[in-house]
Amino acid sequence: MTGRLVPLLFLWLAFAVPAGASTSVPRCHTDDLRVYVARGGAAAGTVTADLGFRNISTRACVVFGYPGLGLEDAHHRVKPSHVTWGSTVARRDPRPHRVVLRPGRAAFANMSYSDVPFGDELCRPSPWLEVTPPDERAHRLVPFGGLVCNHGHLTVTALSAARTPR
């Protein structure tokens, strides 16, 4: 029986680590990344947008997981918000997986939110979006302007090498 387990272990390892992937590639830090809103769309009270995370360093680095999001007003005061990780109306959640970013390459997450007030809620635009890369404490401020209702509720997918299909 042991003779059969060894080939199965090697087969599992062949699929667990992609060919050519190095486990020694360091994690991307906030300073390594330029974060931006890549594109968006709206329909039936839901707004979606891709967030880009471009490697601006001179070495390859890896991202893994979900970005953190927050809202700020025009005076950079933090606004109430709540973030859910998972699928959006525009994209199925790819689940956390390693994305190796060579210099100049980007990973993408898709976010969505409602721009329709709930009850007597008064929604105001958020000129700034705080975006924190996975496993980081420092965020990037991204010009935003979105009208995020439902008490600041945002949904975001895990990072992936691919943009959301149109």
ChimeraX attribute file (.defattr): number of C-alpha atoms within 10 A of each C-alpha:
attribute: neighborCount
match mode: 1-to-1
recipient: residues
	/A:1	5
	/A:2	6
	/A:3	7
	/A:4	8
	/A:5	10
	/A:6	11
	/A:7	11
	/A:8	11
	/A:9	10
	/A:10	11
	/A:11	11
	/A:12	11
	/A:13	11
	/A:14	11
	/A:15	9
	/A:16	9
	/A:17	11
	/A:18	11
	/A:19	8
	/A:20	6
	/A:21	11
	/A:22	10
	/A:23	10
	/A:24	8
	/A:25	14
	/A:26	13
	/A:27	19
	/A:28	24
	/A:29	20
	/A:30	20
	/A:31	13
	/A:32	18
	/A:33	23
	/A:34	16
	/A:35	24
	/A:36	19
	/A:37	18
	/A:38	14
	/A:39	14
	/A:40	16
	/A:41	12
	/A:42	14
	/A:43	10
	/A:44	8
	/A:45	11
	/A:46	17
	/A:47	22
	/A:48	23
	/A:49	21
	/A:50	23
	/A:51	26
	/A:52	23
	/A:53	29
	/A:54	19
	/A:55	27
	/A:56	19
	/A:57	17
	/A:58	10
	/A:59	14
	/A:60	18
	/A:61	21
	/A:62	19
	/A:63	28
	/A:64	20
	/A:65	20
	/A:66	22
	/A:67	25
	/A:68	18
	/A:69	21
	/A:70	21
	/A:71	27
	/A:72	22
	/A:73	15
	/A:74	11
	/A:75	8
	/A:76	14
	/A:77	10
	/A:78	15
	/A:79	14
	/A:80	11
	/A:81	16
	/A:82	13
	/A:83	16
	/A:84	16
	/A:85	17
	/A:86	17
	/A:87	18
	/A:88	21
	/A:89	14
	/A:90	20
	/A:91	20
	/A:92	13
	/A:93	17
	/A:94	15
	/A:95	15
	/A:96	14
	/A:97	15
	/A:98	17
	/A:99	20
	/A:100	23
	/A:101	24
	/A:102	16
	/A:103	16
	/A:104	15
	/A:105	15
	/A:106	24
	/A:107	24
	/A:108	25
	/A:109	26
	/A:110	29
	/A:111	28
	/A:112	25
	/A:113	24
	/A:114	23
	/A:115	21
	/A:116	17
	/A:117	16
	/A:118	12
	/A:119	7
	/A:120	6
	/A:121	11
	/A:122	11
	/A:123	16
	/A:124	16
	/A:125	16
	/A:126	21
	/A:127	18
	/A:128	23
	/A:129	23
	/A:130	20
	/A:131	21
	/A:132	20
	/A:133	24
	/A:134	19
	/A:135	16
	/A:136	13
	/A:137	10
	/A:138	13
	/A:139	20
	/A:140	18
	/A:141	19
	/A:142	18
	/A:143	14
	/A:144	16
	/A:145	16
	/A:146	17
	/A:147	17
	/A:148	23
	/A:149	22
	/A:150	18
	/A:151	16
	/A:152	20
	/A:153	17
	/A:154	23
	/A:155	19
	/A:156	26
	/A:157	26
	/A:158	24
	/A:159	29
	/A:160	26
	/A:161	18
	/A:162	12
	/A:163	18
	/A:164	18
	/A:165	6
	/A:166	8
